[in-house]
Amino acid sequence: MKKSFFISKIEDLNVVAKDILLFIYPNKKIAFYGNLGVGKTTLIKAISLQLGVTDLVQSPTFSIVNEYKLDLNNDKIFHFDFYRIKDEKEAYDLGYEDYFYSDNYCFIEWPEKIMNLINDEMVKIKICLEDNIRKIEVII
């Protein structure tokens, strides 16, 4: 299944986040695709806020993974940014399996860097920006 959203202002990602969560439920593993600056991290922040995160949500560019706590049932969100890794071995060294195969949310930026570790069951969100319009394509 596929659903597309179109927004003209980055602030509208907050509105779209709730619709995306309803569309992808009950999936918790999401790979975010898009060029630098299209709004991947901002969308992840909006989705995290919809899920009840009260922590500061920011890109884990240097740490590779950030952990955010949810108020419900001690669930967590693991937010990955694989932009700076050189090869998939770094994801193995990080222990990606413990995160990806947990029952927690995993939001993955730059999944292109770890293509062999992204499975078909993961939701794919593709964001592109053209003429000040963001197209957000959600594929289940």
Protein Blocks (a to p, Z undefined) as FASTA:
>chain_A
ZZddddfbfklmmmmmmmmmmmmpccfbdcdeddehilpmmmmmmmmmmnopabdcddfk
lnopacdddfehoiacddddfklpmbfklmmmnommmmmmmcbdcddehkllmmmmpcfk
bccdddddeehiacddddZZ
